[in-house]
Amino acid sequence: MESGVFIAIEGIDGCGKTTQSKKLVKWLEKKQIKAVYTKEPTDGVIGRILKKMVRRENVDPRIEALLFAADRLEHLKNTVLPLLEKGYVVVSDRYVYSSLAYQSVTTGDPQWVREINKYAVKPDLAILLDVEPNIGLSRIKRRKTKFEKEKFLEEVREKYLEMVRNGELKVIDASKNVDEVAEELVRLVGSFLKTTVQ
């Protein structure tokens, strides 16, 4: 694989993104494919600010949306694009679609959220791990952020499903057990890589 492949794994809180992203990277490595796990928000300066902000209730959602967009551009410049140039498969646990789902709900202005994220490079493959909010929340042992509320996540999920209908995301039923979801993810990514490499 001469140039890398950028894969985004998306979904509401508790859908299993982190577990499945890491499993996918391990599977790729077993197949002798250079792969790297990365995530948003990042551990960079802006990402660290965001992680503190999501625990607070009184933050202006527009400021939050701008910071997510800025963190994303830094993530692309410092991590994603350099790895793609070296031929890696980059698996990102959350990407631009998280903003298009979450921040569209919090700001009430989906068009503006798209506009501030227009410099985010389109991934080669974007996958939604779809799960109903009550299932997702039941999997989270310790509530950490203000986003982990059922009614809010229902709206976020609907934004994600809208993107699936628009062809921006492929979808996997993430209500199944971990191994079944992993199998489906591997099958989807495997067949995508075959067609990409050929």
N, C-alpha and C positions, 0 to 999 in steps of 0.2 A: 504494500500500500504506500504509494509515493506521497500523496498528500493526506493529511489526517481527516478524521470524520468527527463531527461535532454532534453529540446526542444529548438532548435535554429530557430529563425525567420530571414530570409535573404531577400535581395533585393537591388536594386539601390536606390539612393537618391530620396525621394518623393513617394516611393511605399506604405508607410503607416505602416512601421514596428513598430514604437514606439506606435502609436495608437492601432494597432491590438494586439501587445504583452500585453499591459496593459489591453485591453478588455478581452483577453484570461485569464489572471490572475484573473480578477474579476469574470468571468464565472466559473472558477475552484473553487474559494472560495465559490461561491453560491452553488456549488455542494458538499460543505463540504470537499473539497480537499485542503490540505495545498499547497499553491503555492507562488512563489516569482518572481518578475520581476527584471532582472538585464540587464546590457548592456556593450557593448564594443564600443569604448575605455572606460575604467573604469574611476572612479574619483580618482584612486590611483595616486601615484607619476609619474609612466610612462605614464599612461593615460592622465594626465594633460599636460605633455610635448607634447604628440601626438596632443592634441587638439589645442595647439599653433602652432605646425608644419604644420597642414593641412591648415592653413590660409596663409602660406608662399609659394612662388613659387620656391625658389632656393634650396630646400632640396633634398639631394641625396635619390632617391627612395629606395635604398638598406638599408640605415640607417632607413628609415621610416618602411620598411618591418620587419626589426629586432626588432624594438621597438614594433610594433603591436604584434609580436610573443611573446615578453617578457611580455608585458601587459597581454596577454592571459593566459600565464602560471601562473602569479600572480593571475589573476581572478579565475582560476581553483582552485589553492591552497587555497586561502583565502575566496572565496565565494561559488563557484559552488560545489566542492566536499564535504565540510562540510555540506551544505544544503541537498545534495543527501543522505548523510549518515543518516540524520535526517528524511528522507522519504518525502522530499518536491518535488513538481514538479517545476523545475527551468526553467523559460522562459527567454532566452537570446536574447536581441535585438541586433543582429549581433553576429557572432562567426567566426570560422576559415574560413568559406566559403567566408567571406568578403575579407580576405587576398588572398585567392585562386583566387578570381575574380579581385579585385582592384589592388593588388600588382603584380599579374601576368602581368597585362597590363602595370603598371608603370615601372616595372623592365625589362619586356620582357623575363623573365626567370621563367616560371611556375614551372619547376622541382625544382629549388632552393627554391622557395616559399613553395612548399610542404615539402621539406626537413627541413627547419627551423621551420616548424609547426608540425613536426612528433610527438611531445610529447602532442599535443592537443588531449584530450580524445574525442572519437567519440560520438556525442550526440545520444540519443535514437531515436530522430525524428528531421529532419531538413527540413524546409519548405521555399520555395522561393515564395515571393509575387511578381509575375511578372507583370511588367508594361513597356510600351514603354517610352524611355527617355523623349520625348516631353511632355507626360502626367505627368510623375514624376516631371519634372522641373516646370511645370505650377502650381504644388501644393506647391512649396516652395516659401514662401512669401519673405524671405530675404536670398539672397545668402550668404553662410557662408564660403564655402571651395573651393579650386581649383578643386575639383573632380566634381563639379556641372556644367559640360559642356556636351552638347548633344553628340558630336562625341565620346568623351571619354566614356560616359555612355553606348553608343551603344556597344562598345567593351567589357565593363564590363558585360553588360547583356548577351552577347553571351557566355562569360565564365560561367556565372551562368547556362544558358540553356544547355551548354555542360555537366555540373555536373548533371543536371536533366536527360539528356539522359544516363549518366553513372550510374544512380540509386542512386546518393548521396543525392539528394534533391527531395522532393515532390513539386509539383507546384500548385499554386492557381492564378487565373486571378485577379489581383489587380486593373484592370482598372474599375471594377464595383464600386458601391457606398459603403461607409464604412460599412453599415449594412449587405449588401450582402456578402462582403468579410469576415466579422466577422462570419456570419452564416456558411460559407463554412469552415472557419478555425476551428470553434467549432465542426463541423461535423467530420472533419478529425482527430482532436485531440481526440475527444470523442471515435471514433471507434478504434483509436490506443490504448487508455488507456484500453478499454474493453478487447482487445486481450492480452494486456500486463499483466493485473491483473489476468486474468483467467489461 
